[in-house]
Amino acid sequence: MTEFPTPPDDEDGGDADAGRILAPEELDIADDEHVTQIDDGRFVVSPSERPADDPVGVDAHATPEPVTSVTGTHDGSTVSALDLNVKKAPGAGDIDLTQATIQWVGPQGTGDSQISSGDVTAVQSDENPVYVLTTESDMVTVSYSLPNGAISTGTTGTLELTTASGGTTTVTINVPDSLDSSNTKVSL
């Protein structure tokens, strides 16, 4: 049997707790104001307090949702709208996309918009409402009309999708030099 040294008394002005072994119940960090549980046994620790409206395990603090693909609608020379297929990142909490924003930076300028429930359609989801991603298998399409007109062939823009908690996914949109006029959709 291993013997552990007895912690020093506080007689010398030292810390009586220095070097002591913690009991398992002293290791429970779930109730700390700086900790959010994102999965069973997985936690995110942040330097600031957990928001009051963010119950433990419900938000995706540092884990944005991945954009799995982007398709553009075009007229043969310009892309005017985007469809983003979006999934919840592994380990992320539930994500309400109507609380998320999209920022666009392109050659025609910039634009910010809030995603509405009408912008979201289910690709694979058993959830109601479909704009809340609750499982990693949920996939939705977010439709987005480009601000300030369209983006021309051979140009690039950047789209940033940000959740209510600040998780961000950035996607670079590269429009090909030529677009197939027989199909109004293009993979970007």
ABEGO torsion letter per residue (X at the ends): XBBBBBBBBAAAGBBAABGBBBBAAAABAAABAABBBABBGBBBBBABBBBAABBBGABBAABBBBBABBBBBBAGABBABBBBBBBBBBGBBBBBAAABBBBBBBAAEBBBBBBBAAABBBABBABOBAABBABAABBBBBBBBBBGEBBBBGBBBBBBBBBAAGBBBBBBBBBBABBBAABABBBX
